[in-house]
Each structure stands twice: as C-alpha cells, then as structure tokens.
Amino acid sequence: MNIHVSDPVSDSLNDIAAPSVIDRDAVISHHEAKSLLRFMACGSVDHGKSSLLGRLLYDAGLVLDDQIETLRKDSGQLTGAVEDLDFSLLFDGLAAEREQKITIDLAYRFFATDKRKFIVADAPGHEQYTRNMATGASTADLALILVNAQSGLTQQTRRHALIAATLGVRHLVVAVNKMDLVGYAQATFAAIEREFRAFADRLGAAAITFIPVSARKGDNVVKRSAAMDWYRGPTLLDKLETVDVTPRAAHQAFRMAVQWVSRPTPDFRGYCGMIAGGEVRPGQEIVVQPSGQRTTIDQIITANGALDRAGVGQSVTLTLTDDVDVSRGDLLAEAEAPAQVSDRIAARIFWMGQGTFSPGGRYHIKLGTATAAAYVAGPMQLIDLADDAAIKPAERLMSNEFGLCHLELDRPLAADRYDQNRETGSFILIDAETHDTVAMGLIENAGTAEPAAAPVKTSLLGKAVMRVARLFGANESHTRSIAKAMSWRATGSLDTFMIGWFITGNPTIAGSIAGTEIATKIALYYCHERAWALVPWGRR
Amino acid sequence: MNALARTPLAPATAAHSYLDQLEAESIHIMRETVAECDKPVMLYSIGKDSSVLLHLAMKAFYPGKPPFPLLHVDTTWKFREMIEFRDRRTRELNVDLMVHINQEGVQRGIGPITHGSELHTDVMKTQGLRQALDLNGFDAAIGGARRDEDKSRAKERIFSFRNAHHRWDPKRQRPEPWRLFNAHKRKGESIRVFPLSNWTELDVWLYIHRENIPVVPLYFAKPRPVVERNGTLIMVDDDRLPLEPGETPQIRNVRFRTLGCYPLTGAVESEAATVEDIIRETLDSRFSERQGRVIDKDGSASMERKKQEGYF
C-alpha cells in the first residue's frame, strides 16, 4: 500500500538542517501509531458502491500503477480517462463474480492514509446475500450506505440501514451519490435526508451523517466539491478519518472469555484470552462464570512483560491468586458487575441456513469460547425488514430473515445483552450434521425469571420446578407465585390450628395437622395458581 | 545513505495503535486454533510473513513454547540464504521444525527450468504440502497468507476449509461474524488458518521494524549476480540456472519483495538496505508486491484456480 504523507509534523521540519532524516523517522513512528477503523460499505446494486470505493482509493493515491494497468486490460480500455475505468473490476475477486458483474461474497479491503488504517468489509447488496452483509456489520464501527441521488431511497437502502443498526454499528454515513447527474441540487439531497430521517427512529442509537458525493467526478470523496458549496459538512474521507473508534465495550465492566489454559511448567497456570470489556488490573476481584467462584487477578502476563493494566481488544494471559477451577469456555468477569448466567436466553436470531428455523430445532451454540447444545423454544417472532422492522408472530424463519426466540441450553452460560457488549452478547449456531454456521445470535436477555436479576443461585429442586412450570408458559413470575403460596399458607395454617384446637381441645393435635398441611398445601396452592395462570378467562 | 538514518528508532508508544490491534487479533486466532483443533501445524515458508507469524506464535503462547511444530515444504529450489536462515532461526528459538520434500517429484526430476513454473509449483509445492499434511495427520495448518495479496484471497475466510482432496470451494464458505470461528470439521476436512488475513505488506514491515524481527537478508539490497529475462531480474543463486547463449550474470544492487523458488522470483533494483529503507520504499512504491512473482501471472484467475487445487 502506498501513502502520500503530508502531515504538519514533517512539513514544519523541512527547514531544519538534516530534515530528511528526522522527517523520515517521524513518518515511520507516525505510521506505527495510527488508529484502526473497521467499516462496512453497502448499497443497492446500481448505486455505485464499487465506483465510490475506487474513487476513494484513487484520490487518496492508493491505487498502484500495475493495478491500473490490469484494470485497463480487464475492462478493455487501454486508453482514456481514469474516470471511465470500471473500478468494480478492481474489487470483484471470484471468477463467478467477474462473469456476472456482481459482488456475491463479502470481501475485505485494506487501505491506509496518514491518519488511519481502514479495514473495509465490502458487502453485496442483493437480498439473497444478506448474510454476508450481516457478517460484515458484526465487526464494523461505521456503515457507509450508498444512495443514488436519481432514484432516492429504496427498499434495500432501508434494509441495509436496519441490518447495520441491529448489529450495533454506531455510525451510519449515508453517501448520496451521482449528485452530478441531478445538477448538484441541494433540494434533491435535502429530500433524501428528510426521507431517511423519517424512519431513523427505527435505527436506535446510531449516529447518522449525510454526505452529497459524486464518485465519478470525485466531489466530496477526498476533495471538497466546488459545485456543492452549499454543503458544509465533512468529505467522506474526513468523516472516516475522524470518527470515534473507541470500542463501546471499553466503558463496560471487565470481561474475558478463557480461550486456552497455559501450563508450560507444573507450577504455572495462566488463562489466555482477549479482553472483551472494560479493563483489568492486578489485585482486581473477579468472578469465574458460570461457576460463580470469586478470586483475584495476580498478574497480567504478555511476552513484553507483566502489565499494570490491560483493556478491551488486548490478548493477554492472566494468572489468579487462588487455585480455582477455570477452563476454556469460562468467563472471567468483574466481581461487582458480573454477566448474567442462565440456561435460557432470549435472542435476536439472524437465520442463514438452507432450510427453516423453527421451535424444536437443535443446534450447537458457540458463545464466546463456550459451546453447548441449544434447543429452540417458542414463541417465535419475525422482525420484518421489509416493513421497517415491525415485529410479527411467526411459525418459522426463512433464510436471511431476522427473528426473536428463546433458546434452552443444556448447561448455563454467562452472557451480556448485545447492546451492552458485542463480544459477550453474541453467539453463532452450528448445525450438528453439516457443521455449517447457520445463525447469528444477539442476546436480548440471558436472565431466568427477572430480567434485571444478576446471577441468581437457584437450588436444584427450584430449577426443576421452574423448568416444569416454564413449560406452561405462564406470564406471572414464579417467585411471585411462590411468595403468594407462602403468605397464603401462613394465614391458612394459623386458621387451621385455631379451629383444630377449638374442636379437639388439644393444641398438640391441632399443631400437627397444621404443620403437615403447610407442606402439602403450599405445593397444591402453587399448582393451582399456575393452572389458573394458564386460563385467560376473566382477565382484564 | 546517511549514517544517521540507521539510528535505531524508539518503539511506538501508543498503547492501542492499529498494530497492537492486528497483533492481538492474530494471537487470538492462533490460540483459538490450538484450542479447537487436534493436531495443528504452522507452515513456515521462511519469508517475511512467516517470520512475523513465528514471532506472533512465540508471543501468543508465552511463557510456553508454541504447542505445534513448524513445517517447511521445501521445493529444493529455494535461495540458499533462505535455508541457512531457516535452520539458524529455528535453532535460536528452539522450536520444532519439520522439512518435507516431495520425493516423488525429486525422482521425476521436476524443476522450474525443465518443467515450467506451473508444473513445478503444483508438484513440489501443492502436492508436497498435501503429502506432508496427510502423512502426519495435521487437521489445521496455520499460514501467513494475507487478504491484500490477491483478489481471490480477499474473499477467503480466516478459518478456511479444505475437503479430503484439499480443495477449496469458494461458494461453500462459512460466515465468520464477530470473532466467533467455527472449527467444526466434516469427515476428511482440514483447515487452513490465516492469522495475518487483515495485514498488508506495509503492516508487516512496520511490525518487523517495531518488534525488531529478524528476516532473510535477501530482502535487503546488496550487489548480487542477476540475469534479465522478459523484464524480470533473476538471481543466479547456484549453477543449476542454465545461461542462455551470450548471457552473463551482471552484478546489480537488488533486493526481493517476496521470496519463493529463486528461478521464479524477480528481484527489484533498490538501495533499501535496512527495514526503515524498505518501509520508505513501500510507502513510495507505485507497484504491488506480487508483481515480481512469475507464478501469479499464469492467468488472470490463476491464484483462485491454484487455491482450489490445494495450493496454500
């Protein structure tokens, strides 16, 4: 990759005696210290996504001579202006894609300016390839959404924006392309912006920026447009270079899924993983989830020496002060703010498999570094992307559809809500027979009865009772039913004792009758209560 | 060249530069491979990407050693300096190295000069790799390929599956959302794992510079004997390279941007004698890296086809 460097640091050094030496070294350190932005590029088929990316790279001086030569050869244009080259040929990699002139699979592109390195997930626009877009969005901080100024917003544009927002992409940049073909009219741009904002309440917390561009002429891509002096916002490259890239999970509680246990010598035991939330320091109290054992961080070990703190995105090896049982799949979490632990999770599902996804299905789940068996429980709902993400009851999900459902796991796992942590709040489902990755999952809630409850330790019996009760699907909480049973029993048993004493005149007999019925009637009342909960009759 | 230019540079101080993020991601991928696979191996081709990969493996499993051996598929036509470097480096780091040569190819006398680049690469490299993997029952091979090297590589997953015949099917790739890699194999399948997928040539050099990683001296310019053929400078590394009538090796100041079999690897004229020089040259270059490779030019979609046949 080639970069034209013209930063103020090197410019100001030009009049010093041996400028080249200092200048060059500064350049290298400068490149080493750059930040990274992962973004996704998407847009409807003819809205000019490849042309825009091509223009971006070309104007930033990043398309190399031999690539242009290959491009000319491939597009059969050995002469002529660079503007007329088909930049999509630069990108579409697989032979099938070049033949059909469409992008089928997700491609990753890389470029760097003097401010940042960029990893671009170049996603196809066709609906049947939505899974590739969802994959690209899962790690992106920004989504570049192309809109053709001539045709305006389409169904696909809305769909792309919804997918990006659902997958937690924080910044949406709507590039209104082909402005040259509408006479650079501000009114056209403003109308598209108005229309987009009208459905933006569906996009959650994502920040939206609108930029009028012309990929063909280069307006507002890297160079500010002279033809659109009415536009005062950033150019596309400005936006990409300045948008905040601090991961949201940096502000959350400490999390690290244990990937591998390192035991090079009998007296060393280290837990390897990448930090998924917050930061960690030696001496910090943590909890091992799902087991719930508490312990303290001893050291943060890296090949460059022990660290006094480590944060999100760092791959480290942690040692603990106590000899607790930790293995791959466990989550190390901040003791005061642990993750939810449950064998039942409510999730948004994006179905990518060949067949349908419906209640009763069984899959392997991979959540962080943990795996378990998962059973799909109802009820299921469809998130209809064609209807601005309206939620509708559904029997099943078809390929490339989003939905909501519950999963029952064969063991409890630790997890967070996806909107709080993308790493600990996401999972994939794996088909047990084909071993394909068939679904992406975004956790809505991993609590059992009360969504707000932190890990509740339920007894084995309690768990069994709740599991049976859950099958009835009652909409009153189990804790509430049990509390009601107990308060009723206290009142009732006192009454029984008084009546028994009055009739028999013997407080011991009255006491044993009342004592026995406490146990039998609590159970009876609970079942009675849950049975009533199933009957909708008479409810208001 | 100014002496001051070679003053060692202070390592980057920014805690979370993009290089830190690339490093952490690659370490994560290697650890995931070891945790999910039964018998992984790391392909070591001696080039700069392999040097970075080996360095990352040492870091990923520190204070332990990488829990997998290194495998070099030797085509018998590598530069002599590469083999010397390989043996020295693996000895210094005390890591297990396995060298595999396709003996069947040797018996048939296959070579790039007599049989052409395509057949030579297929027999000695592609078939050789398949033999070595099958022979040892390796179920995952970690390699240093990068997505920026070729258009078809840009679409390849980090955990990339091969069927029992080591074929890659670009249409049957699993999605890889977040950092959740699915390493479940079907019967007979094996995995190629690419921890450097998101690195570019410049990233590799900046990281080599920052971490002070040793690389084969062939990357640095110095006077070397070369002959010019079809616009490509070929180094006369030993007496197996037949000279055409009237052809005499000339001494030119050259270096290599990529390293492979010496008769198939073009040198570039250069003054870059240090890693810093190479970074500057890469920043200013107007040509992409694999341009010097003869084998990639066999056809427009050649890399995609080779990969489908099991080339790494």
HADDOCK unambig.tbl for C-alpha pairs under 7 A between the chains (distance, minus, plus):
assign (segid A and resid 1 and name CA) (segid B and resid 201 and name CA) 6.96 0.50 0.50
assign (segid A and resid 1 and name CA) (segid B and resid 202 and name CA) 6.28 0.50 0.50
assign (segid A and resid 1 and name CA) (segid B and resid 283 and name CA) 6.70 0.50 0.50
assign (segid A and resid 2 and name CA) (segid B and resid 282 and name CA) 6.53 0.50 0.50
assign (segid A and resid 2 and name CA) (segid B and resid 283 and name CA) 4.60 0.50 0.50
assign (segid A and resid 2 and name CA) (segid B and resid 284 and name CA) 5.86 0.50 0.50
assign (segid A and resid 2 and name CA) (segid B and resid 285 and name CA) 6.12 0.50 0.50
assign (segid A and resid 3 and name CA) (segid B and resid 283 and name CA) 5.40 0.50 0.50
assign (segid A and resid 3 and name CA) (segid B and resid 284 and name CA) 6.89 0.50 0.50
assign (segid A and resid 21 and name CA) (segid B and resid 4 and name CA) 6.82 0.50 0.50
assign (segid A and resid 21 and name CA) (segid B and resid 5 and name CA) 5.53 0.50 0.50
assign (segid A and resid 29 and name CA) (segid B and resid 12 and name CA) 5.85 0.50 0.50
assign (segid A and resid 32 and name CA) (segid B and resid 12 and name CA) 6.17 0.50 0.50
assign (segid A and resid 32 and name CA) (segid B and resid 17 and name CA) 6.88 0.50 0.50
assign (segid A and resid 32 and name CA) (segid B and resid 19 and name CA) 6.58 0.50 0.50
assign (segid A and resid 32 and name CA) (segid B and resid 206 and name CA) 6.34 0.50 0.50
assign (segid A and resid 33 and name CA) (segid B and resid 12 and name CA) 6.02 0.50 0.50
assign (segid A and resid 33 and name CA) (segid B and resid 14 and name CA) 5.63 0.50 0.50
assign (segid A and resid 33 and name CA) (segid B and resid 17 and name CA) 4.75 0.50 0.50
assign (segid A and resid 33 and name CA) (segid B and resid 18 and name CA) 6.86 0.50 0.50
assign (segid A and resid 34 and name CA) (segid B and resid 17 and name CA) 5.38 0.50 0.50
assign (segid A and resid 34 and name CA) (segid B and resid 18 and name CA) 5.81 0.50 0.50
assign (segid A and resid 35 and name CA) (segid B and resid 17 and name CA) 5.15 0.50 0.50
assign (segid A and resid 35 and name CA) (segid B and resid 18 and name CA) 4.88 0.50 0.50
assign (segid A and resid 36 and name CA) (segid B and resid 18 and name CA) 5.02 0.50 0.50
assign (segid A and resid 64 and name CA) (segid B and resid 286 and name CA) 4.90 0.50 0.50
assign (segid A and resid 64 and name CA) (segid B and resid 287 and name CA) 5.31 0.50 0.50
assign (segid A and resid 64 and name CA) (segid B and resid 288 and name CA) 6.47 0.50 0.50
assign (segid A and resid 65 and name CA) (segid B and resid 286 and name CA) 5.40 0.50 0.50
assign (segid A and resid 65 and name CA) (segid B and resid 287 and name CA) 5.68 0.50 0.50
assign (segid A and resid 66 and name CA) (segid B and resid 287 and name CA) 5.53 0.50 0.50
assign (segid A and resid 66 and name CA) (segid B and resid 288 and name CA) 6.77 0.50 0.50
assign (segid A and resid 91 and name CA) (segid B and resid 151 and name CA) 6.87 0.50 0.50
assign (segid A and resid 93 and name CA) (segid B and resid 151 and name CA) 4.42 0.50 0.50
assign (segid A and resid 93 and name CA) (segid B and resid 152 and name CA) 4.77 0.50 0.50
assign (segid A and resid 94 and name CA) (segid B and resid 152 and name CA) 5.52 0.50 0.50
assign (segid A and resid 95 and name CA) (segid B and resid 301 and name CA) 6.56 0.50 0.50
assign (segid A and resid 105 and name CA) (segid B and resid 155 and name CA) 6.64 0.50 0.50
assign (segid A and resid 106 and name CA) (segid B and resid 155 and name CA) 6.16 0.50 0.50
assign (segid A and resid 107 and name CA) (segid B and resid 154 and name CA) 5.27 0.50 0.50
assign (segid A and resid 107 and name CA) (segid B and resid 155 and name CA) 4.60 0.50 0.50
assign (segid A and resid 108 and name CA) (segid B and resid 154 and name CA) 5.39 0.50 0.50
assign (segid A and resid 108 and name CA) (segid B and resid 155 and name CA) 6.64 0.50 0.50
assign (segid A and resid 109 and name CA) (segid B and resid 148 and name CA) 6.95 0.50 0.50
assign (segid A and resid 109 and name CA) (segid B and resid 154 and name CA) 6.86 0.50 0.50
assign (segid A and resid 110 and name CA) (segid B and resid 148 and name CA) 6.89 0.50 0.50
assign (segid A and resid 117 and name CA) (segid B and resid 18 and name CA) 6.99 0.50 0.50
assign (segid A and resid 132 and name CA) (segid B and resid 175 and name CA) 6.88 0.50 0.50
assign (segid A and resid 135 and name CA) (segid B and resid 175 and name CA) 6.43 0.50 0.50
assign (segid A and resid 135 and name CA) (segid B and resid 176 and name CA) 6.33 0.50 0.50
assign (segid A and resid 135 and name CA) (segid B and resid 177 and name CA) 4.54 0.50 0.50
assign (segid A and resid 138 and name CA) (segid B and resid 177 and name CA) 5.69 0.50 0.50
assign (segid A and resid 138 and name CA) (segid B and resid 178 and name CA) 5.37 0.50 0.50
assign (segid A and resid 139 and name CA) (segid B and resid 178 and name CA) 5.44 0.50 0.50
assign (segid A and resid 259 and name CA) (segid B and resid 31 and name CA) 6.78 0.50 0.50
assign (segid A and resid 259 and name CA) (segid B and resid 32 and name CA) 6.51 0.50 0.50
assign (segid A and resid 259 and name CA) (segid B and resid 35 and name CA) 6.94 0.50 0.50
assign (segid A and resid 260 and name CA) (segid B and resid 31 and name CA) 6.64 0.50 0.50
assign (segid A and resid 260 and name CA) (segid B and resid 35 and name CA) 6.02 0.50 0.50
assign (segid A and resid 264 and name CA) (segid B and resid 64 and name CA) 4.81 0.50 0.50
assign (segid A and resid 273 and name CA) (segid B and resid 28 and name CA) 6.96 0.50 0.50
assign (segid A and resid 274 and name CA) (segid B and resid 28 and name CA) 6.55 0.50 0.50
assign (segid A and resid 302 and name CA) (segid B and resid 62 and name CA) 6.92 0.50 0.50
assign (segid A and resid 303 and name CA) (segid B and resid 59 and name CA) 5.19 0.50 0.50
assign (segid A and resid 303 and name CA) (segid B and resid 62 and name CA) 5.66 0.50 0.50
assign (segid A and resid 313 and name CA) (segid B and resid 21 and name CA) 6.67 0.50 0.50
assign (segid A and resid 313 and name CA) (segid B and resid 24 and name CA) 6.80 0.50 0.50
assign (segid A and resid 314 and name CA) (segid B and resid 24 and name CA) 5.50 0.50 0.50
assign (segid A and resid 315 and name CA) (segid B and resid 24 and name CA) 4.92 0.50 0.50
assign (segid A and resid 315 and name CA) (segid B and resid 27 and name CA) 6.68 0.50 0.50
assign (segid A and resid 315 and name CA) (segid B and resid 28 and name CA) 6.44 0.50 0.50
assign (segid A and resid 368 and name CA) (segid B and resid 180 and name CA) 6.96 0.50 0.50
assign (segid A and resid 434 and name CA) (segid B and resid 186 and name CA) 6.97 0.50 0.50
assign (segid A and resid 435 and name CA) (segid B and resid 184 and name CA) 5.66 0.50 0.50
assign (segid A and resid 435 and name CA) (segid B and resid 185 and name CA) 6.63 0.50 0.50
assign (segid A and resid 435 and name CA) (segid B and resid 186 and name CA) 6.69 0.50 0.50
assign (segid A and resid 436 and name CA) (segid B and resid 174 and name CA) 6.42 0.50 0.50
assign (segid A and resid 437 and name CA) (segid B and resid 174 and name CA) 5.98 0.50 0.50
assign (segid A and resid 437 and name CA) (segid B and resid 175 and name CA) 6.66 0.50 0.50
assign (segid A and resid 437 and name CA) (segid B and resid 182 and name CA) 6.85 0.50 0.50
